[in-house]
Amino acid sequence: MTSIVECCEDVAAIGQSQDRLTWSRLLPEIELPIAVPLPPKAAATKFGGVTVVVPCFNEQDMIAVTVRRLTDLMRDTHRPYEIIVVDDGSTDATPLELSSCSYEPHVTVLRHDTNRGYGYSIKRAVAQAQYETIVLTDADGTYPIERIP
């Protein structure tokens, strides 16, 4: 079997080829699973606290309300917490709405210049999480956040 490194070298050698025959010849040789590297972890994991992850894309109407509701809810639990919002390249006023929430010391906003996808947003936030318990919720308030604590 060809390693992923050898396969990548072959792909680099053929350049940006869109030739299906070339790709089909190379891709079946890759050993699975293929792991995509994540950003380095920002801090060591702490125990007893909660990290709330909120991925968002073009959520200008609800994101500020959701972040404020989460902040109020988590503050009332008297547990250590952080809220990580990942703006996945929004093209509306989502960044502006998030700037109105970023004054909160427990809120971190990560921004992608372009849309990287829901999965990448979650992985990036998890890589930055400080606490052992990680909760995922949506930006538009579809999930009942009152059930988090």
Disulfide bonds with the S-S distance in Angstrom:
none
